[in-house]
Amino acid sequence: MKLPLSLLLLTFILTACFPATPPPPITADVGSEFTLGLGQTAAITGSGLTIRLVAVTDDARCPIEVECYATGPVTFTISVQEDSALPIEFVMRTFTDYDGRAPEGPFEGIQDRIEVGDYVIRVVGALPHPQGFGDEIKANEYRLTFIVTKK
C-alpha cells in the first residue's frame, strides 16, 4: 500500500515540530558538582531540591578566537522546586574563563548564586565557550555545572 506524498510530508512536518527529548534526570549529592543540559533536572539527595535548566537566554562572553577589551556574562534561567512546593524560576548569570569555569567569588550585579531554604545553589561552569565572532551556540549544546551547598 502506497501512502500519498502529501500524507508523508505532513507526517514529517508534524514530527519536526515536536521538541527534542530532554536528557534524563540525574541525582546529585550536596557539595558535589553536577552538569545539566537544557530541560534536564537534578534531584539533590537529602535536600528536597529539584533543579532544572530552563533556558540559556544570552551569551555575551568574548569568543576564544577574538581579542576583546571586555567580556560579558552568560545568562540563563533555572527552575527550583523545594519538596512539594511549586517550582520557582530564577534568572542567573556568570562570567567564565575560556575553559568555561566561573570564578568562586561574587561579582556585583552578577547573580551567580541563589539561596533556597537551607541551601545555596551556585553556577560553577558553562560550556561550550564561544569560539569565534558570530559563531552561534545552539541552546541544546549548552551544559551548565552547578554545586549545591548548605548555608
KAUR-V544571 format. One record per residue. RES is the residue in three letters. PSI is psi in whole degrees, -180 to 180 (999 if undefined). BURIAL is I if it has 16 or more other ideal C-beta (glycine too) atoms within 10 Angstrom, else O. Layout:
RES/PSI/BURIAL
RES/PSI/BURIAL
//
This chain:
MET/127/O
LYS/135/O
LEU/143/O
PRO/145/O
LEU/-39/O
SER/-36/O
LEU/-41/O
LEU/-43/O
LEU/-43/O
LEU/-42/O
THR/-44/O
PHE/-44/O
ILE/-45/O
LEU/-40/O
THR/-28/O
ALA/-21/O
CYS/-19/O
PHE/138/O
PRO/155/O
ALA/150/O
THR/129/O
PRO/157/O
PRO/156/I
PRO/153/O
PRO/156/O
ILE/168/O
THR/136/O
ALA/153/I
ASP/150/O
VAL/133/O
GLY/-3/O
SER/141/O
GLU/148/O
PHE/154/I
THR/136/I
LEU/140/I
GLY/171/I
LEU/126/I
GLY/-6/I
GLN/148/I
THR/156/I
ALA/128/I
ALA/126/O
ILE/113/I
THR/128/O
GLY/0/O
SER/-21/I
GLY/6/I
LEU/140/I
THR/129/I
ILE/134/I
ARG/135/I
LEU/112/I
VAL/-48/I
ALA/151/I
VAL/114/I
THR/-20/O
ASP/144/O
ASP/100/I
ALA/19/O
ARG/146/I
CYS/128/I
PRO/150/I
ILE/-40/O
GLU/7/O
VAL/138/O
GLU/116/O
CYS/147/O
TYR/-38/O
ALA/159/O
THR/159/O
GLY/-175/O
PRO/170/I
VAL/134/I
THR/137/I
PHE/167/I
THR/133/O
ILE/156/I
SER/132/I
VAL/128/I
GLN/130/I
GLU/115/I
ASP/-125/O
SER/9/O
ALA/163/O
LEU/144/O
PRO/147/O
ILE/135/O
GLU/141/O
PHE/136/I
VAL/125/O
MET/164/I
ARG/154/I
THR/156/I
PHE/158/I
THR/160/I
ASP/-177/O
TYR/-18/O
ASP/2/O
GLY/7/I
ARG/136/I
ALA/150/I
PRO/152/O
GLU/-35/O
GLY/154/O
PRO/152/O
PHE/139/O
GLU/131/O
GLY/-2/O
ILE/121/I
GLN/82/O
ASP/0/I
ARG/149/I
ILE/154/I
GLU/130/O
VAL/114/I
GLY/-127/O
ASP/14/O
TYR/155/I
VAL/127/O
ILE/122/I
ARG/136/I
VAL/134/I
VAL/-4/I
GLY/155/I
ALA/120/I
LEU/156/I
PRO/162/O
HIS/140/I
PRO/138/I
GLN/-53/O
GLY/165/O
PHE/128/O
GLY/-8/O
ASP/136/O
GLU/132/O
ILE/124/I
LYS/147/O
ALA/-40/O
ASN/-4/O
GLU/-18/O
TYR/142/I
ARG/119/I
LEU/137/I
THR/135/I
PHE/165/I
ILE/138/I
VAL/127/I
THR/160/O
LYS/148/O
LYS/999/O
//
